[in-house]
Amino acid sequence: MNEGQERFLGYILERVQEDKVEEAKTLLAGNFQKQAEGTFTFEDAQQFGVKILTLLKPEKVEEVQAVMKQFSQNVGH
């Protein structure tokens, strides 16, 4: 895991519901693995966005959506 992934992991885990932390870690680990292999796709990113929102604390959903939107614009999608 690179530094950016570690920061993203920490950011997300701070905002995930207490009982959903392990599920979020598993989801992120799978994405990071695909990124390392060079197989992470735009569709993977979209699926992650949908899934992670269901794991977040309700009061953090809008904040994370805004960050993900900004990130996707920076990536060019």
C-alpha positions in Angstrom: 0.0 0.0 0.0 1.4 3.4 -1.0 1.2 6.5 1.1 -1.9 7.9 -0.7 -3.7 4.6 -0.2 -2.8 4.6 3.5 -4.2 8.2 3.8 -7.3 7.3 1.9 -7.8 4.2 4.1 -7.5 6.2 7.2 -9.8 8.9 5.9 -12.5 6.4 5.0 -12.2 4.3 8.1 -12.7 7.4 10.3 -16.0 7.9 8.6 -17.4 4.3 8.4 -20.0 3.0 10.8 -18.4 1.2 13.8 -19.8 -2.2 12.8 -18.8 -1.8 9.1 -15.1 -1.2 9.5 -14.0 -4.7 8.6 -16.2 -4.7 5.5 -14.7 -1.3 4.5 -11.2 -2.6 5.0 -11.9 -5.6 2.8 -13.5 -3.5 0.1 -10.5 -1.1 0.1 -7.9 -3.9 0.1 -9.5 -5.4 -3.0 -9.4 -2.0 -4.8 -5.8 -1.4 -3.7 -4.8 -4.9 -5.0 -6.4 -4.2 -8.4 -4.6 -0.8 -8.5 -1.3 -2.6 -7.8 -2.0 -5.1 -10.6 -3.1 -2.4 -13.0 -6.5 -3.9 -13.4 -8.5 -1.2 -11.5 -11.2 0.2 -13.8 -13.6 3.1 -13.9 -16.4 0.6 -13.3 -14.5 -0.6 -10.2 -14.4 2.9 -8.9 -18.1 3.4 -9.5 -18.9 0.2 -7.7 -16.7 1.2 -4.8 -18.5 4.6 -4.6 -21.9 3.0 -4.4 -20.8 0.3 -1.8 -18.8 2.6 0.4 -21.6 5.0 0.8 -23.7 2.3 2.4 -21.0 1.7 5.0 -20.5 5.4 6.1 -21.9 7.1 9.1 -25.0 8.9 7.8 -23.6 12.3 8.8 -20.4 11.7 6.7 -22.1 10.6 3.4 -22.2 14.1 1.8 -18.6 14.9 2.8 -17.3 11.7 1.3 -19.4 12.1 -1.9 -17.9 15.6 -2.4 -14.3 14.2 -1.9 -15.0 11.3 -4.4 -16.5 13.7 -6.9 -13.5 16.0 -6.7 -11.1 13.0 -7.0 -13.0 11.7 -10.1 -12.7 15.1 -11.7 -9.0 15.2 -11.1 -8.6 11.7 -12.6 -10.5 12.9 -15.7 -13.7 10.9 -15.4 
